[in-house]
Amino acid sequence: ELASIPQTQNITVNRDNVLKAAKIIQDALDNEGQQIRANLPMLHVIAPGADQISVAAAQAWNDRLTGDADSYSVRVEQYLQTLQTLVDNLVTSAQQYGYSDQQIADAFGTAGPGA
């Protein structure tokens, strides 16, 4: 039984909050995203025994976790890349709203997003 069901939220991005939204997502990528990437190699199952069934089961899990083209690690990387693309799109929107490159860099507190 689920204690609570995750709710989706509609977020409206406009001229007043576009850079703040981009910064929040970039900060998450810089912190949690890097930590997630660092831990992805740990997605590995060790066979509990040397018998054929244990070895085959561990291999099947490892393929699903990291080996296959649609493995969990690949999906996580794709999700993180989608978030980076979102940041890039928000920066493009900020430019279209008339923010200068300097204003954008200042909003990120660096040389810009991803720096």
N, C-alpha and C positions, 0 to 999 in steps of 0.2 A: 504494500500500500504506500502510495506517495504522500508524504506529509504536505507537500505543496507542489504545485505545478508551475514551472517557470513561466513567467509572463513576458511577452515581447512588448517593447515600448516603441512608440513612434517618436522619432527625434527630428525636429525641424531645424535645419541648418540655414542660417541667414547671415547677412553681413556682420551682424553683431557677435555671432558666436562661432563662425566658421574656423577661425584660428584656434580658439579654445578647444573645439572638438578635435581638430587635427592634433593639437598638442597632447591631449589626454590619450588619444589612441597611440601616438608615437611614443609617449612615455611608457605605456603598457608594453609596447613592442620592445623598447629598449631594455626594460627590466624583466618582466615576466616572460616575454617572448624569447629573450636570450637564455633565460634559465630553462625554459622548456626545450629549446634546441640543444642545450648542453646535456639535458637528461634523456633525450631521445635514444641515444645509443644504449642506455640501460634497459630499454625494452627488449629483454632477452630472457627466454625460458631455458633453464638448464634441465636436462633430462634427469629425473630422480633415480634412474637406474640405467644399466647398460643393456637391458633387454630391448628387443626390437620394437615393442609397443611404446615404451617410454621414449626411445630415441625418435621414433616416427612422430609421436604426439608432440614432442618438443620442437621438432623441425616444422611441423604444421603450424604450431603457434608462432614460431619465429618468422615463418613466411608471412603469416597474417599480420604480425606486429611490425615487421621491418623489411621483409624480403620482397613481397609482391608489389606490383605497380600500383595497386590500390590499398596498400597496407596502411595501418594506422599512422605510422610515422610520415608517410607521404601525404596523407590527408591533413595531418597537423601542419606540415610545412606549407601545403596549399592554403590552409586557413590563414596562417601567419602572413603569407604573401598577399592574400586578399586584403588583409588589414593594412598592409603597406600600400597597396594600390589605392585603398580608400583614403589614406593620408595624402597620397600624391594627388588624388582627385580633389580633396578638400583644399589643398594648397593652390591648385589650378583655379578652383572656385574663388579663393581669396584674391588671386591675381585678377580674375574677371570682375570682382567687386571693387577693384581699384587699389588694393593693398600693394605697396612697393616690396621689392625683394628684401630691403632692410627691415621693414615692418614685420614681414614674415619671419625673417631670421630672429628678430627681437622677440617675437612671440614664442619661438622655440627655445630661446636662450642659448642658441648655438649658431653655427653657420647655416642652419636650416634643418629640415626634417631628415632624419636618418644619419645625421652627422655625429 
